[in-house]
Amino acid sequence: MKNKKPAANKPNNSTQKYLNIASIQDDVVILNDASVRAVILVSSVNFDLKSEEEQRAMIGGYVSFLNTLDYPLQVVVQSRPLNIDDYLDQLKKSEKEQTNELLRMQIADYRQFIAELLTLEKIMSKKFFVVVPYSESGNKKKNFATRLSSVFATARVIKLSRKRFSEAATELEKRSNFIMSGLASLGLNSQRLNTQALIELYYNSYNPDLFQKQPLEDINKLRVETDV
């Protein structure tokens, strides 16, 4: 009788096991505690360039906006080294195609200046996000038993119950629209991230080094105007 080879040890643990995210679908982030999140990309404002009166008005408007909320918000600032490789490639292409010798030299000098500047100074790009939460356990309209059971629910339950997920997604949509409206009153443009953009955002957040080498679809395709 031949001895059977021992089965190869398969890793039981995966990276996802240690993440708080169960899945991303229908523009919604589902966490392991059965709560859901929406993420809104928000433009920035150069506050220092505002007059003192404008600054006070903006602070007052922001305080008033926060006072209208009965749930918490998370504001996330993501900083990454500025990557302008595509821009430098365009300059290099323009340099080669330029027939005017003087303009060609000027483009070459400018391209070299930009490249050296990025080498000497670590220039960072910033993106601003607002994370909008919703959880049945925090919904005052639900009775106590329902809210208590949802605390112990898992994301798998939401996947099996399309009705529960649909209700949570609808409430999250209402909150997101309300928040984007409030941000607009402050002069801030915003856009809710769709499923693809959410996947890229979290991929970038958990794999910043790998993202530079193997990026997903460019999140910069989702643009909001920035006040400079």
N, C-alpha and C positions, 0 to 999 in steps of 0.2 A: 504494500500500500504506500503510495507516494505521499510524502509530507506536503501538506498545503502551505503555500507561502503566506506568511502573515500579511494581512491587509495593510496597505500603506496608510500611514497616519495622515488623516486629512485635517487641516486646520478647522477647528470648530468655531473660532472667533473671526469675525470680519470687522473692518473699520466701522461699518454702519452700526454695529452693535454698540459702539461707544458714542454715537451721535444722538442728539436729542430729536433728530428729524426722522420720522417714519416714512414719509413719502411726500412728493410734490405733484399735484394734479389740479387741473382746472384753475390755474393761477392762484392756488392755495397751498400753503405749507402746512402739513399735518405733523404735529409733534407726538411724541410717544405717550403723552398723558391725555391724548384725544382732543387737545385744544388745537386751534388753527390760527394761522397768521397770514396777513397780507403785507406786502412790502411796497412802499412808495418811494420812488426816486424823486428828490426835491432839488430845485435849483438853489444857488447860493446868492447872498447879497453882500456887497462890500460895505459893511456897517460903518467903517471909519470914514468913508467918503460922504456919508450922510451928514446933514446939518444937525445941530443939537436938537432942534425941534422935531426933525424927522426921526431921529433916534428915539426920542421920548414917545412919539406916536407909535413907532414900531414896537417898542417894548410894551406899551400899554395895550396895543392890539394883540400881542402874543399872550400876555397875561389873561386878557379877556377870552381869547380862544381856548386856553387851557382850562379856564373855569367853566366852560360849557361841556367839558368831558366828564363822564362818570366812570371812566376806565383808564388804565395806565397806557402810556405810549412809550416806545423805546426809540430814541434817536441815535443813529449809528453813523459815525464818520469813518469812511474807509480811505486810508492813505496808501498809495502805491507809487513806486518810482515811475516817473514819467517816461513813457515809451513812444518815441517819435521816429522809429525806424522807417515807417512808411513815408513820412514827410521827407526824411533825408534821402530816401530812394527817389522820390519825385524830383527833388532838387538835383540829384545826380543825373537823372534822365534829362531834365531841362538843360543842364550844363552841356551835355553831349549834343543835344539838338540845337543849341544856340549857335547861330551863324555869325553874330556880331562878337568879335573877339573881346571887346571891352566888357560887354554884358556877361559873356562866358566867364571871364576872370572874376567879375563881381559875384556871380553866383557861386563860384568855387570858394572864394574867400568867405562868403556868408555861410556856406555849408560847413566849412572847416571851423568857423567861429562857433556855430551851434553845437557841433560835435565836441569841441574842446570845453565849452561851457557845461555840457552835461557830464563831462569827465571830471571837471574840477568841483562842480557843485551838484549835490544830490537833490535834484528838483523833484518834488512830489506832486502828484495829482490827487485831488480829493473828490470824493463822491459822498453825497449826503442822502441818508435813507431814514424813513419813518416806518417802524414796524407796528402794525395794527393787530391787536390780539382779539380773540374771541374764544370763550370757553363756556360750555353749558353749566359748569360748576359755579360760574360767576354771574349767571343770568338770573336776575331776581324774579323774572316772570315764571320760572320753573319752580315746582314745589320742592321741598327739602329732599324727599326721597329720590327724585330724579336727579337733582344736583349732586347728591351724595354718591349715587351709582356711577355718574359720569366721571367722578374723580378717579375711580378705579378702572375705568374703561381703558382699552388700548386702541391704537390706531387701526388694528384689525377689525374691531367692532364697527368703526366708521366705514371701513371699506365694504363690510358686509351690509351695512344699513345705508343705502343710498339716500333715504329720506332724511336721516339725521345729518348726513354730510351736506345735503342740499340746503337744509335749514340753516346750518352753521355758515355755509358759503353765502347765503342770501343776507344774513345779518352782517357778515364781514364786508360784503359789498356796500351795504348802507353806511357802515362806519367809515369805510374808505372814501366814499363819495363826500361824506360830511367833512372829513378831515381835509380832503383836497380843496373843497370849497372854502374852508377856513384858511388854508394856506394861501389860496388865491387872494383873499381879502388882505393878506399881508404883503402882497406883491410877489409871491413865490409861485413859480410854475412847478407842476408836479405831474407824475405819471405812474400809474400802478404797474408793477412788473408782471409780465405774463409768465407762463410756465417755463418757457425756454430761458428767459432772462433770470428767473429765480434759480434755475439749475446752474446757470453760469455764475451767478453771484455767489452761491455757496461753494461751488467748485473752486472759484477764485479765492474765497475766504479760507478754505481749508487746505488749499494747495497753491499758495502764492508763488512759490518758485517754479513748480511744474506748469502753472498757468502761463508763465512768460514763454515757456518753450512749446507747450501744447495747448494753446488757447482754444476755447470753444467759440461759438459765434460771438462777434464783438458786441458787448453791451453798449458801446458808444453809439450804436444805431438807435438806441433810445435816448433822445436828446431833450433836454429842457433848457430854456434860455437862462443864461446867467447874467445877473446884474453886476457889471464891473464899473 
